[in-house]
């Protein structure tokens, strides 16, 4: 075989190799996005009077509540949305009673730590997280993940807590937001600014490859009946903002052909797959 022919063969092989590499890189880039979503049991409780969440309706009626966290596997890493009731409540036989008897008495049948362990995820594996807002049933385990960058609206972060204390440890890494945020830059996971329940409340739009788009409500709405009737809880910081945020969510559902997953709605959660099962 002459050197000239050898050179042509080498060149041809190089072209094929480069083409193959390019196709592999393209395939990998096309796979960028959310891969899985796990729904985790982050508390179960009983509300003393659901008129607290639906003024003038259901006054004096009790109702079962659930508290939900969501673990999302993205090609760029693990992302946790909300952290639920503190895991320490699992050791309280009578649960965690509220100061207001109309509110929810919470129990913790499963810890978040044990549910992560069940699917082989260590707290240190979670590099990013977000909370819908800073009420205790959503931030109870934030410091289980001291290394995870916390995505939170600046208005929420700056909102004084009890006795004017900060709502998070100042040492916790944080990215302060002023509106919507495309977390990974590929449109698959978008934090939606939905104030009203609290000053910096936010919801989460997740685009799953098979399930499709889902909006995780946070507490923009607490149960389906309130969503259907656009009811605003008495303790929300702004009725006008709450209604505007509900409309923003409704517009997002229409635009993205998305489902609305309501954090505290027991009937809905009872119909869903719970971790260790997952949605794709």
N, C-alpha and C positions, 0 to 999 in steps of 0.2 A: 504494500500500500504506500503510495507516494506521500511525502510530507504535505502536499497541497490538499490531497483528499482527506488526510488526517485532520488538517486544520479546519476543513469544512465540516467534518463530523463533530469536532469539538465545539465549533460555533453553533451548530444545530442543537447539540445537547444543552449548551448554555441557554439558548433561546427557550427550549422546552422547560428547562429548570426554572427560568425566570417567570415564564407564563404560569407554571404550576404554583410558584410562590405567590404570584399576584392573585391567582384564584383563591388560594388558601387565605391570604390576607383579607380579600374581599369577603369571603365566607365568614371570617371571624368578625369583621366589622358589621356585617349584616346581622350577626347574632347578638350584637350589643343590645342591652336592655334588661328588663326584668325577666327572670327565669321562673321564680316560684314565689308564692305568698302563703305563709302559715298564719292561721288564726289561733291565738292563744287565749286561754281562760285566765283573765287577770283580775277576777273577782266575781262574786255573786252576792246579791243582797235583796233586801226588801225595803221599798220606799214606804214611809209612814203615811204620806198623803200626796197623791200625784197631782192634786190641785196646785201644788207648788210649781209644777212645770206646765200646767195648762189652766191658767186663771179662769175661774168661773165655770170650769168643767171638771167633772170627776172629783169634786171637793170631798175630802174625807175618805176617799178610796185608797186602799193599799195596792201595791203592785210589785211584782218581782222585777228586779233589774239585773243586768249582767254588766261586766266591765271587760273590755276587750283590748288586747294588744295585737299588733301585726308585725311579723318578721318577714322581711322581703329580701330575697336573694337576687342581687343584680350582678351582671357580669363584672362590675368593678368592685363588688364587695357586699357585705351584709348591711342592711338598713333596718332599724327598729322604729316603729311608730307607736308612741305612747307606752307607758311602763306600768300602768295599773296601780292597784292597791299595794302597799308595801308587803313584801314577802313575809315579814314578821307577823302579819295578821293571821297567817296559817296556823300559828301556835296559840291563838286565842280561841278557846272553845266557844265563847259566846259572841265572837266577832268584834268588830269595831263599831261602837255605837256613836251616832252623831250628837252634837250639841243640840241641834234642832230635831225634835221628834218627827217632824214631817219629812226629813231627809232620809237617806239610805243607811241602814245598818249593814255593813259589809262583812263578808267572810271570804276566806281565800282557800278554796278546796285544793288547789294546786299552786305551787310556787312558780314564778317565772323561771327561776334558776333550774328547777327540775325539768321543766318543759324544754328549755334550751338543751340541757344535758341529754334528754331523750332523743334529740335529733342530731346530737354530736356537735353542737355549737357552743363554744366557750364565750363567756362575756368579753374576753379580750379580742375575739374574732370580729366583733361589731365595731366598725370604724366610724359610723355615722348614725345619728338618730334624730328624731323630731318628736315634739310633743304638740298635741292639738292646743293645749293651754295648760295653765299652772294650777288647776284645782287638784287636791291631794290624790284623787282616784286616777289621775293621769300621770303624775310625776313620782309615784311612790318608790320606784326603783331606779331613778335616774343615776344615782351614784354607784349602782352595780357596774356601771360602764364609765369609769372616770376618764378613760382615754378616748371615748367616742365624741366626735364633734357634734354638738347639739345645735340643731337648726330651730330657731325660735324668732318670732317677730320682736323687734326692738320695743314696741309698745307693751308687749307682754313682759319682756325681760325687765323693763324699767318700772313696771307696775309694783308699788310697794306691797310686800306681803304682811303677815301678822306682825304687829309691833314695828312696822316699817323695816322689817328684815328683808334682805334680798331673797328672791325666790329660788335661786340656785347658788351653789358654792361659787364664789368668784374665780376659783382656780379651774373650774370645769371649762374645757375648750368649747367655744361657742362661735357660731356665725349668726350675727344679728341681721334680720331681714326687714325690709320695708315694702312688703308686697309679695307677689308670687315669686317662686323660685324653681327653676328646672334643676333638680339636684345633681344629676349626672350629665347634663348637657345634651341628652339624646331624646328628650320628650317623654321618656318612659315613666318618670316619677316626678310629679310637679306638686309642690306645696302651693296651696291656694289660700290667700289671705281672706279670711271670713270672720271679721270682727263682729262683736255684738254680745255674745255670751260673756266674753271677757274682752279687754281692750285690744289684745293681739291674738285672738283665737285664729286658728288655721285648720284647714282640711287638707286631704291628700288625694290627688288623682294618680291612680296606678294603671298602667297599660300592660295587661298580661297577654302573652302570645296566643293562648287558646281561649281563656275565659273572656277576654276583651277588657274594656275599660271599666274601672270601679272607682267610685269616690267614697273615701272613708270620712264619715261625717264629723268625727270629733263630737263636740256637743253643740254644733250648729243646730242640731235637732236631737231629741232624746229618745223618741219612739215614733213609730209610723203614723199614728193618729195625729200627733202634733205636726208632723211634716205635711200630711194631707190637708190639714186645716190652717197651716202657717201660724201656729200658736207660739207665742213668745213667753218663756218662763218669767215669773215676777222678779227673780234675782239677776236677770241679765243686765249688763251695764248700759246697754242701749237698745231700745226696741227698734228704732229706725235702722240702725246698723244690722241688727239681727235679721230683719225682713229683707234688707238689701243683700245680705249674705246668702239667705235662702234662695233668693232669685238668681244670684250668681251661680249657686250650685245647680239649680234647675236648668239654667242656660248651658252649663257645662255638661249635664246629663244628656241634654238634647244634642249638643254639638258632637260629643264623643260617643253617643249611643251607649252611655254608661249606666251601670247599676249603682244604686245608693246603698251602701252598707252602714247601718246606723249602730253606733258603738254600744249603746245601752239597751237596745231592743232585744228582749229575750226570745220572743217568738221568731224573729228573723235568725238569730244566732243558733237557735235550736235546729234550724233547717240547714245549717252550713256544716262543711267539713272542718273539723277541729284538728289542730296539730296532735299527732305527727303526720296526719294527712295534710295535703297542701293543694293549692290552686296553681295552675300553669297558665 
